[in-house]
């Protein structure tokens, strides 16, 4: 009868992920050339003014929700900051920041023109009621 050799406990050990058996010693070691991968939670390098550009555009467009004065002012300030950060980092012009800045100026200009027209119509109306009465 043929006797089968008895297995040893280390005979069934498998290398864990990323480890290889060394041919001469039989022990496990990490691979020599490991390429770094973009793992979960790590972000690729991106434009440092991107978030402020989004804030600029959203703050400026909040004018339509009733933030008539504060929205465009925040949009102008954050748009300028975002464009400056993007240009200092060597990225191209930040489009969202640019549009937040431009629309902030336009909306603020329209607000000033509206105030001026409202005040002038109020003065003209008041003077007309004084002259009539």
MDTraj code that builds the backbone (N, CA, C; nanometers):
import mdtraj as md
import numpy as np

residues = "UNK UNK UNK UNK UNK UNK UNK UNK UNK UNK UNK UNK UNK UNK UNK UNK UNK UNK UNK UNK UNK UNK UNK UNK UNK UNK UNK UNK UNK UNK UNK UNK UNK UNK UNK UNK UNK UNK UNK UNK UNK UNK UNK UNK UNK UNK UNK UNK UNK UNK UNK UNK UNK UNK UNK UNK UNK UNK UNK UNK UNK UNK UNK UNK UNK UNK UNK UNK UNK UNK UNK UNK UNK UNK UNK UNK UNK UNK UNK UNK UNK UNK UNK UNK UNK UNK UNK UNK UNK UNK UNK UNK UNK UNK UNK UNK UNK UNK UNK UNK UNK UNK UNK UNK UNK UNK UNK UNK UNK UNK UNK UNK UNK UNK UNK UNK UNK UNK UNK UNK UNK UNK UNK UNK UNK UNK UNK UNK UNK UNK UNK UNK UNK".split()
xyz = np.array([
    [0.0826, -0.1150, 0.0000],
    [0.0000, 0.0000, 0.0000],
    [0.0888, 0.1235, 0.0000],
    [0.0377, 0.2251, -0.0701],
    [0.1134, 0.3485, -0.0836],
    [0.0716, 0.4451, 0.0268],
    [0.1640, 0.4927, 0.1023],
    [0.1323, 0.5863, 0.2102],
    [0.1432, 0.7281, 0.1572],
    [0.0361, 0.8074, 0.1772],
    [0.0366, 0.9466, 0.1316],
    [0.1082, 1.0325, 0.2344],
    [0.1858, 1.1300, 0.1880],
    [0.2539, 1.2161, 0.2854],
    [0.1515, 1.3025, 0.3593],
    [0.1775, 1.3259, 0.4850],
    [0.0863, 1.4086, 0.5653],
    [0.1142, 1.5561, 0.5369],
    [0.0083, 1.6349, 0.5153],
    [0.0293, 1.7769, 0.4840],
    [0.0714, 1.8550, 0.6082],
    [0.1509, 1.9538, 0.5877],
    [0.1915, 2.0439, 0.6968],
    [0.1000, 2.1660, 0.6947],
    [0.0823, 2.2327, 0.8099],
    [-0.0094, 2.3474, 0.8153],
    [0.0311, 2.4617, 0.7225],
    [0.1600, 2.4869, 0.7038],
    [0.2012, 2.5995, 0.6208],
    [0.1917, 2.5685, 0.4716],
    [0.1600, 2.4457, 0.4386],
    [0.1481, 2.4079, 0.2986],
    [0.0259, 2.4725, 0.2332],
    [-0.0771, 2.5045, 0.3115],
    [-0.2006, 2.5595, 0.2572],
    [-0.2117, 2.7106, 0.2732],
    [-0.1087, 2.7721, 0.3265],
    [-0.1097, 2.9181, 0.3387],
    [-0.0971, 2.9804, 0.2005],
    [-0.1833, 3.0786, 0.1740],
    [-0.1783, 3.1487, 0.0463],
    [-0.1279, 3.2898, 0.0703],
    [-0.0551, 3.3443, -0.0235],
    [-0.0094, 3.4817, -0.0053],
    [-0.1279, 3.5775, -0.0045],
    [-0.1227, 3.6779, 0.0815],
    [-0.2292, 3.7776, 0.0851],
    [-0.2120, 3.8709, -0.0344],
    [-0.3112, 3.9542, -0.0567],
    [-0.3116, 4.0419, -0.1739],
    [-0.1890, 4.1326, -0.1713],
    [-0.1183, 4.1398, -0.2819],
    [-0.0026, 4.2274, -0.2930],
    [0.1254, 4.1644, -0.2436],
    [0.1255, 4.0369, -0.2070],
    [0.2463, 3.9707, -0.1593],
    [0.2770, 3.8514, -0.2472],
    [0.4051, 3.8234, -0.2638],
    [0.4492, 3.7109, -0.3456],
    [0.5436, 3.6236, -0.2651],
    [0.5418, 3.4954, -0.2954],
    [0.6334, 3.4041, -0.2278],
    [0.7731, 3.4230, -0.2850],
    [0.8699, 3.4393, -0.1972],
    [1.0091, 3.4529, -0.2411],
    [1.0585, 3.3147, -0.2810],
    [1.1177, 3.3009, -0.4002],
    [1.1525, 3.1671, -0.4487],
    [1.2566, 3.0936, -0.3635],
    [1.3498, 3.1650, -0.3055],
    [1.4566, 3.0942, -0.2338],
    [1.4189, 3.0599, -0.0902],
    [1.3444, 3.1458, -0.0227],
    [1.3132, 3.1212, 0.1179],
    [1.1728, 3.0704, 0.1399],
    [1.0823, 3.0925, 0.0448],
    [0.9446, 3.0488, 0.0625],
    [0.8642, 3.1444, 0.1481],
    [0.9235, 3.2561, 0.1877],
    [0.8517, 3.3530, 0.2686],
    [0.7907, 3.4590, 0.1782],
    [0.6926, 3.5272, 0.2326],
    [0.6195, 3.6257, 0.1541],
    [0.6819, 3.7633, 0.1720],
    [0.6827, 3.8395, 0.0643],
    [0.7303, 3.9774, 0.0721],
    [0.6499, 4.0623, -0.0254],
    [0.6522, 4.1906, -0.0035],
    [0.5768, 4.2829, -0.0882],
    [0.6422, 4.2914, -0.2250],
    [0.5654, 4.3167, -0.3272],
    [0.6240, 4.3293, -0.4610],
    [0.7191, 4.4484, -0.4683],
    [0.8184, 4.4389, -0.5547],
    [0.9211, 4.5420, -0.5633],
    [0.8700, 4.6692, -0.6298],
    [0.7967, 4.6553, -0.7372],
    [0.7483, 4.7741, -0.8075],
    [0.5969, 4.7851, -0.7881],
    [0.5570, 4.8735, -0.7029],
    [0.4158, 4.8950, -0.6754],
    [0.3792, 5.0306, -0.7313],
    [0.2863, 5.0340, -0.8223],
    [0.2431, 5.1599, -0.8804],
    [0.1307, 5.2163, -0.7952],
    [0.1450, 5.3423, -0.7618],
    [0.0414, 5.4045, -0.6797],
    [-0.0827, 5.4271, -0.7642],
    [-0.1948, 5.3967, -0.7064],
    [-0.3211, 5.4126, -0.7752],
    [-0.4015, 5.5199, -0.7043],
    [-0.4951, 5.5780, -0.7747],
    [-0.5828, 5.6774, -0.7158],
    [-0.6895, 5.6039, -0.6356],
    [-0.6686, 5.5920, -0.5072],
    [-0.7599, 5.5182, -0.4203],
    [-0.8793, 5.6052, -0.3835],
    [-0.9791, 5.5416, -0.3283],
    [-1.0986, 5.6120, -0.2823],
    [-1.0586, 5.7139, -0.1760],
    [-1.1099, 5.8332, -0.1890],
    [-1.0793, 5.9376, -0.0918],
    [-0.9669, 6.0278, -0.1365],
    [-0.8860, 5.9853, -0.2309],
    [-0.7806, 6.0707, -0.2820],
    [-0.8347, 6.1433, -0.4040],
    [-0.8048, 6.2722, -0.4144],
    [-0.8539, 6.3510, -0.5254],
    [-0.7384, 6.3864, -0.6174],
    [-0.7665, 6.3840, -0.7434],
    [-0.6676, 6.4291, -0.8399],
    [-0.6493, 6.5797, -0.8219],
    [-0.5341, 6.6278, -0.8582],
    [-0.5076, 6.7705, -0.8433],
    [-0.6020, 6.8474, -0.9344],
    [-0.6732, 6.9418, -0.8776],
    [-0.7686, 7.0196, -0.9558],
    [-0.7522, 7.1662, -0.9245],
    [-0.8240, 7.2455, -0.9970],
    [-0.8169, 7.3900, -0.9878],
    [-0.8515, 7.4362, -0.8456],
    [-0.7617, 7.5123, -0.7786],
    [-0.7909, 7.5555, -0.6414],
    [-0.9032, 7.6588, -0.6334],
    [-0.9367, 7.7226, -0.7439],
    [-1.0439, 7.8214, -0.7423],
    [-1.1778, 7.7664, -0.7865],
    [-1.1849, 7.6350, -0.8063],
    [-1.3076, 7.5746, -0.8590],
    [-1.4259, 7.5923, -0.7634],
    [-1.4051, 7.5645, -0.6360],
    [-1.5152, 7.5732, -0.5393],
    [-1.5631, 7.7170, -0.5246],
    [-1.4682, 7.8114, -0.5193],
    [-1.5085, 7.9510, -0.5074],
    [-1.5796, 7.9992, -0.6333],
    [-1.5438, 7.9445, -0.7486],
    [-1.6132, 7.9791, -0.8716],
    [-1.7583, 7.9353, -0.8673],
    [-1.7812, 7.8161, -0.8133],
    [-1.9185, 7.7667, -0.7991],
    [-1.9955, 7.8539, -0.7007],
    [-1.9318, 7.8894, -0.5893],
    [-1.9966, 7.9764, -0.4897],
    [-2.0302, 8.1110, -0.5525],
    [-1.9396, 8.1633, -0.6338],
    [-1.9620, 8.2924, -0.6988],
    [-2.0843, 8.2889, -0.7885],
    [-2.0923, 8.1877, -0.8721],
    [-2.2050, 8.1788, -0.9659],
    [-2.3370, 8.1557, -0.8922],
    [-2.3366, 8.0691, -0.7922],
    [-2.4598, 8.0410, -0.7167],
    [-2.5034, 8.1644, -0.6375],
    [-2.4068, 8.2353, -0.5769],
    [-2.4421, 8.3549, -0.4996],
    [-2.4993, 8.4634, -0.5906],
    [-2.4414, 8.4777, -0.7087],
    [-2.4921, 8.5784, -0.8017],
    [-2.6316, 8.5426, -0.8502],
    [-2.6533, 8.4156, -0.8820],
    [-2.7846, 8.3737, -0.9310],
    [-2.8901, 8.3699, -0.8198],
    [-2.8467, 8.3807, -0.6940],
    [-2.9431, 8.3863, -0.5843],
    [-3.0211, 8.5170, -0.5855],
    [-2.9828, 8.6081, -0.6735],
    [-3.0588, 8.7323, -0.6910],
    [-3.2033, 8.7016, -0.7268],
    [-3.2228, 8.5953, -0.8039],
    [-3.3583, 8.5573, -0.8447],
    [-3.4397, 8.5003, -0.7294],
    [-3.3744, 8.4648, -0.6191],
    [-3.4459, 8.4131, -0.5034],
    [-3.4775, 8.5224, -0.4014],
    [-3.4363, 8.6451, -0.4298],
    [-3.4684, 8.7556, -0.3411],
    [-3.3497, 8.8174, -0.2707],
    [-3.2296, 8.7635, -0.2919],
    [-3.1100, 8.8219, -0.2300],
    [-3.0561, 8.9287, -0.3257],
    [-3.1280, 9.0406, -0.3353],
    [-3.1002, 9.1393, -0.4395],
    [-2.9685, 9.2129, -0.4215],
    [-2.9245, 9.2363, -0.3021],
    [-2.8008, 9.3120, -0.2832],
    [-2.6850, 9.2227, -0.2414],
    [-2.7080, 9.1358, -0.1470],
    [-2.5985, 9.0569, -0.0899],
    [-2.5482, 8.9495, -0.1858],
    [-2.6366, 8.8913, -0.2678],
    [-2.5963, 8.7868, -0.3606],
    [-2.4935, 8.8335, -0.4626],
    [-2.5208, 8.9432, -0.5362],
    [-2.4219, 8.9908, -0.6321],
    [-2.2908, 9.0374, -0.5684],
    [-2.2989, 9.0958, -0.4496],
    [-2.1759, 9.1408, -0.3828],
    [-2.0884, 9.0205, -0.3481],
    [-2.1489, 8.9150, -0.2926],
    [-2.0735, 8.7931, -0.2622],
    [-2.0215, 8.7297, -0.3909],
    [-2.1026, 8.7330, -0.4977],
    [-2.0607, 8.6781, -0.6259],
    [-1.9407, 8.7513, -0.6840],
    [-1.9387, 8.8832, -0.6728],
    [-1.8268, 8.9627, -0.7235],
    [-1.6994, 8.9320, -0.6451],
    [-1.7108, 8.9303, -0.5128],
    [-1.5926, 8.9082, -0.4280],
    [-1.5366, 8.7678, -0.4482],
    [-1.6217, 8.6665, -0.4397],
    [-1.5720, 8.5290, -0.4530],
    [-1.5280, 8.4986, -0.5958],
    [-1.5906, 8.5612, -0.6947],
    [-1.5487, 8.5428, -0.8332],
    [-1.4089, 8.5970, -0.8563],
    [-1.3815, 8.7129, -0.8009],
    [-1.2474, 8.7712, -0.8133],
    [-1.1427, 8.6838, -0.7431],
    [-1.1775, 8.6366, -0.6227],
    [-1.0838, 8.5510, -0.5483],
    [-1.0566, 8.4207, -0.6227],
    [-1.1618, 8.3595, -0.6796],
    [-1.1467, 8.2316, -0.7501],
    [-1.0618, 8.2475, -0.8751],
    [-1.0851, 8.3538, -0.9510],
    [-1.0057, 8.3759, -1.0724],
    [-0.8596, 8.4004, -1.0373],
    [-0.8354, 8.4720, -0.9298],
    [-0.6972, 8.4995, -0.8885],
    [-0.6268, 8.3699, -0.8469],
    [-0.6955, 8.2859, -0.7692],
    [-0.6361, 8.1587, -0.7270],
    [-0.6074, 8.0672, -0.8463],
    [-0.6993, 8.0632, -0.9402],
    [-0.6811, 7.9784, -1.0576],
    [-0.5625, 8.0250, -1.1415],
    [-0.5505, 8.1552, -1.1599],
    [-0.4410, 8.2074, -1.2405],
    [-0.3075, 8.1917, -1.1713],
    [-0.3037, 8.2055, -1.0373],
    [-0.1784, 8.1866, -0.9640],
    [-0.1326, 8.0419, -0.9678],
    [-0.2262, 7.9479, -0.9740],
    [-0.1918, 7.8058, -0.9776],
    [-0.1557, 7.7599, -1.1191],
    [-0.1706, 7.8475, -1.2183],
    [-0.1341, 7.8128, -1.3544],
    [-0.2450, 7.7491, -1.4350],
    [-0.3662, 7.7529, -1.3847],
    [-0.4796, 7.7003, -1.4602],
    [-0.5338, 7.8105, -1.5499],
    [-0.6140, 7.7709, -1.6454],
    [-0.6768, 7.8687, -1.7338],
    [-0.7787, 7.9514, -1.6574],
    [-0.8442, 8.0377, -1.7305],
    [-0.9435, 8.1231, -1.6671],
    [-1.0589, 8.0392, -1.6149],
    [-1.1008, 8.0658, -1.4934],
    [-1.2093, 7.9935, -1.4287],
    [-1.3419, 8.0478, -1.4825],
    [-1.4089, 7.9699, -1.5660],
    [-1.5291, 8.0171, -1.6344],
    [-1.6439, 8.0477, -1.5388],
    [-1.6663, 7.9622, -1.4398],
    [-1.7778, 7.9866, -1.3470],
    [-1.7518, 8.1118, -1.2647],
    [-1.6272, 8.1316, -1.2246],
    [-1.5935, 8.2514, -1.1482],
    [-1.6079, 8.3757, -1.2346],
    [-1.5683, 8.3640, -1.3609],
    [-1.5795, 8.4781, -1.4521],
    [-1.7256, 8.5170, -1.4704],
    [-1.8127, 8.4178, -1.4937],
    [-1.9538, 8.4485, -1.5129],
    [-2.0194, 8.4956, -1.3838],
    [-1.9783, 8.4413, -1.2696],
    [-2.0299, 8.4914, -1.1422],
    [-1.9913, 8.6365, -1.1197],
    [-1.8673, 8.6711, -1.1555],
    [-1.8174, 8.8082, -1.1420],
    [-1.8926, 8.9024, -1.2358],
    [-1.9036, 8.8641, -1.3640],
    [-1.9691, 8.9498, -1.4637],
    [-2.1171, 8.9679, -1.4310],
    [-2.1867, 8.8575, -1.4037],
    [-2.3292, 8.8690, -1.3716],
    [-2.3517, 8.9446, -1.2415],
    [-2.2610, 8.9307, -1.1459],
    [-2.2709, 9.0081, -1.0222],
    [-2.2634, 9.1573, -1.0494],
    [-2.1708, 9.1974, -1.1374],
    [-2.1607, 9.3387, -1.1732],
    [-2.2865, 9.3862, -1.2459],
    [-2.3372, 9.3034, -1.3376],
    [-2.4576, 9.3407, -1.4126],
    [-2.5775, 9.3543, -1.3195],
    [-2.5974, 9.2562, -1.2329],
    [-2.7131, 9.2615, -1.1424],
    [-2.7017, 9.3764, -1.0431],
    [-2.5806, 9.4023, -0.9950],
    [-2.5613, 9.5130, -0.9024],
    [-2.5850, 9.6460, -0.9745],
    [-2.5407, 9.6552, -1.1010],
    [-2.5660, 9.7757, -1.1800],
    [-2.7144, 9.7983, -1.2028],
    [-2.7862, 9.6902, -1.2362],
    [-2.9309, 9.7011, -1.2549],
    [-3.0010, 9.7415, -1.1246],
    [-2.9511, 9.6929, -1.0136],
    [-3.0086, 9.7284, -0.8840],
    [-2.9893, 9.8767, -0.8549],
    [-2.8705, 9.9279, -0.8842],
    [-2.8434, 10.0700, -0.8613],
    [-2.9295, 10.1561, -0.9536],
    [-2.9423, 10.1137, -1.0799],
    [-3.0277, 10.1880, -1.1737],
    [-3.1729, 10.1848, -1.1267],
    [-3.2177, 10.0712, -1.0771],
    [-3.3546, 10.0610, -1.0245],
    [-3.3773, 10.1512, -0.9049],
    [-3.2778, 10.1537, -0.8143],
    [-3.2906, 10.2442, -0.6998],
    [-3.2957, 10.3893, -0.7458],
    [-3.2093, 10.4253, -0.8399],
    [-3.2050, 10.5631, -0.8883],
    [-3.3378, 10.6006, -0.9544],
    [-3.3930, 10.5109, -1.0373],
    [-3.5221, 10.5395, -1.1002],
    [-3.6333, 10.5478, -0.9969],
    [-3.6309, 10.4598, -0.8986],
    [-3.7338, 10.4639, -0.7942],
    [-3.7288, 10.5916, -0.7142],
    [-3.6097, 10.6340, -0.6801],
    [-3.5964, 10.7582, -0.6037],
    [-3.6391, 10.8777, -0.6880],
    [-3.5983, 10.8781, -0.8158],
    [-3.6340, 10.9931, -0.9016],
    [-3.7856, 10.9981, -0.9267],
    [-3.8480, 10.8806, -0.9495],
    [-3.9936, 10.8799, -0.9661],
    [-4.0629, 10.9230, -0.8373],
    [-4.0078, 10.8867, -0.7254],
    [-4.0660, 10.9290, -0.5975],
    [-4.0564, 11.0785, -0.5784],
    [-3.9430, 11.1350, -0.6156],
    [-3.9262, 11.2806, -0.6025],
    [-4.0185, 11.3544, -0.6990],
    [-4.0241, 11.3066, -0.8252],
    [-4.1114, 11.3707, -0.9237],
    [-4.2569, 11.3593, -0.8823],
    [-4.2972, 11.2436, -0.8334],
    [-4.4348, 11.2259, -0.7885],
    [-4.4670, 11.3143, -0.6694],
    [-4.3743, 11.3266, -0.5779],
    [-4.3962, 11.4123, -0.4605],
    [-4.4062, 11.5570, -0.4990],
    [-4.3196, 11.6005, -0.5898],
    [-4.3255, 11.7396, -0.6338],
    [-4.4542, 11.7675, -0.7124],
    [-4.4964, 11.6695, -0.7916],
    [-4.6201, 11.6888, -0.8682],
    [-4.7404, 11.6986, -0.7747],
    [-4.7409, 11.6216, -0.6671],
    [-4.8548, 11.6303, -0.5732],
    [-4.8507, 11.7605, -0.4950],
    [-4.7321, 11.8167, -0.4699],
    [-4.7237, 11.9455, -0.4021],
    [-4.7712, 12.0589, -0.4920],
    [-4.7374, 12.0489, -0.6207],
    [-4.7768, 12.1541, -0.7153],
    [-4.9283, 12.1489, -0.7421],
    [-4.9862, 12.0315, -0.7397],
    [-5.1279, 12.0168, -0.7704],
    [-5.2147, 12.0581, -0.6521],
    [-5.1636, 12.0478, -0.5389],
    [-5.2499, 12.0616, -0.4265],
    [-5.2425, 12.1726, -0.3385],
])
top = md.Topology()
chain = top.add_chain()
for i, resn in enumerate(residues, 1):
    res = top.add_residue(resn, chain, resSeq=i)
    for name in ("N", "CA", "C"):
        top.add_atom(name, md.element.get_by_symbol(name[0]), res)
traj = md.Trajectory(xyz[None], top)
